[in-house]
Amino acid sequence: MKKHILIILIGLCHQYILSQQQLSEKYNLMPWPKEVKENNQKFVITKGFSVGIQDISNQRIRKATTRFLRRLSGRTGVFIEDGFAQESSTKDSFSLLIKYKRKGNLELGEDESYQLKITNKYIHIDAETDIGVLRGLETLLQLTNYNKTQYYFSGVSIKDTPRFPWRGLMIDVARHYQPIGVLKRNLDAMASVKLNVFHWHLTDDQGFRVQVNSRPKLHQLGSDGQYYTHNQIKEVVAYAADLGIRVVPEFDVPGHASSWLTAYPEIASKDTIYNIERYAGIFNPTLDPTNNKTYKILDDVFSEIAPLFPDVYFHIGGDENEGKHWDENQNIQAFKKKHGLKDNHELQNYFNIKVQKILKKNGKIMMGWDEIFQPELPKNVVIHSWRGKEAMLEAAKKGYKTVLSKGFYIDLLKPLKHHYLNEPLKDNHGLTDNQLKNILGGEATMWGELVTPLTIDSRIWPRTAAIAERFWSDKNITNVSNMMKRLDVVSQRLEELGITHLRNRDVILRNISNHQNISSLITLTRICEPLKAYQRNKGGKEYKSYSPFTQFVDACGTDAKDAFLFNEAVEGFLSDNNQNNLQKITPFLTKWIDNHKAFIKINNNPTLAKLEKLSKNIANTSTILKTALISGKMSKNKLNQAKIIIKNLKEPTADTELAIVDSLQKLIEYFEK
Ligand code: ACM
C-alpha cells in the first residue's frame, strides 16, 4: 500500500514538473513561481483600469501601486485614467483588488508569499503581508501580453512562495564608488526579480565610503571625497524598504583595511605610511587586534553607523587576512604567546569576539565571510560562505545560519549556466531537517575592481535574474535553454526599469570609435567575451582604480549572443551534416566576412587598431570555412592557413576572448578527417 502511495506521489511530482516546464515555454516569468495554472482567460488593459487597496495609509503599498501603474501605462501606452490606487471600500469593483493581512516586517524570514488570480473580469492579489503583495505585483507585470488590438494580462492562477528567505546581491562600492542613483536603479531591478537583501560592501583597501562624524578622518582621508553621507544612506535604506529589500552593510575588518589605516595609522599592525590602495588584490594593511584604540575606533564607528541601518545583521567581512603584518610585529607575537593564541587564525578569532560584542551592544547580529567561522562565536552569527560549499554545510551542521556566495561570483564573468545550475543543496548534503533551516539562501557578489557606473549594470544584469530564480524557485527548475529564452525578455524589461546594461554597450562603442558607425563593432561584441576568472588585470597591476573602463572589453558581455547561436549551429552540423544544418552556419560566416570590410572603414584610431588583427582573422577563417563548407572540401594549403589563424584567435585581444574559436576549430578539424 505504502509503495503505491509513493508511486502516485512520484507520478504527481513528475507531472507537476512537466506542466510547469510546458507553461514556462509560454510565459516569461522569472523567478518561476511555485505553482502556475492557466485558465484561458485574459484581462484586457483599458483606460478604465483601476486598483483597489484596503488601506491607503500604508505608504509601501501606495508607492508600489503607483509604480505599478506607471510601469503598466508606460509599457502599454494606455492612458489609464486613475493614476493612483484607491481605498477598496470606495467602490464595488476594481480591475485589480489587492488584499493582505498585515504590514510585513522587513526582517529575515518574513512572509513573502502571495496568490495571484487573473480572469476576464478581475485580477486579485492576496497575501499575508504587503511585502508578498509587492512580489505579486512584479509577477503580474511579467504577465503583460499583447496582440494587434489589445494589451492584456494572461489568465492564470498562481500560488507562490520563495524557497530561501535570504536572496541577495552584494555590491562593492569600495573599489569603485557607485553614486546612489546607480544603487537605486539596481534596487529596482532586484525587486523586479524578487531579491530581498542588498549587501552593501562599504569599505575596503580602495575606499572608506561612509561619513563618520565621530572619526571624520575615515571619510575625509579614506575616500577621495567619494562617500555616502548619513542622509544618503538613509535615503538608500528607505528606498530599499519601499521595495521590500533589507540592507546589510559591510565594514571589512581586520584585513582589507588600507583606507581605515590611511586615516588612523596608529591602529595599524605595522608602523609605516598608508595610502588608499589604487590596485586590485590582497594587501597586507591590517588593524592591530592587540591595540585598545583599535576597538575604541571600531566602537565609535559602529555605534554611529549601526542606527542608520535598521536591519539586525551587520557584516564585518573578515576575509583574506593573511596576517603578514602580524607576523612582522614583535608586540603582536608576544601578545599571542601571553594569551595562548597559537596562530593568526586564533588571533583573528580573538578580534572577532571583541567586535561581536561591540555589535551586540548596538543591537546587531554579526555576519562575516567564512574565515570568521569558529565554535566560540555565539550561535546567531551568520557565516557567509564564499570559498566552498563545505563551509556552508559545516556551519549549518554546527548550528550556525549561513548564506552561500560560492558559485555566485558574477564578477568572474563565467557563463551564466555555471551560476544558474549552482544548486546550493545537492541531494547528498547530509543535513538534518533542523540543520537545513540554517541554510538561509545566497547572494550574488558584484566585486567592483573592474566596474564603474557605466558598466556595472551589464556585469550584474540580466544574469542575476537567473540567480534570483535559483534562490526563489523550486530546485527542479533547471532547464538552461528555457531560462535563456525567458531571460531575454526579462533583460528588455530591466532596461525599461532604467538598467543600462544594453544601451551602454553602444555608448562605449561610440566612444571608442570616436562617433563613427559602430555596427561592425557591435558584431564583434556579439562573439567576444571579457576574459574570465580575473585573467583581465592579472596580478591586479594593469589597471588602477582610475584607469579607463571604457574600452572594447567593457562593451562586451558574457554569454555573447551570436557566439551562443553559432556554437549551437556548429554542434548541430557536426552531429548531422545535412544541408539544413549547414545553412544555419553559413550566414554567420558571411556576416563576419562582410564585417571586416565595414570595420576597415572606421579603423582609424589606436583603440580600434588593437582589434584589426582579430577582425581580419575572423574574416579570413570565415572565408576559408565558407568555401570549404559549400564545396565540401578544403585544400591542404587552406587547412594549414586556417590552423595558424586559429592559433592566433586563441590569444586574447584587448582583454577579450573569442567565444566562437572552439567551434571554428572543430569545423576545420571536420575537413582534416
Ligand atoms: C572575498 O571574495 N574575499 C570574500
Boltz pocket constraint, residues with backbone or C-beta under 6 A from the ligand:
constraints:
  - pocket:
      binder: B
      contacts: [[A, 319], [A, 320], [A, 369], [A, 386]]
      max_distance: 6.0
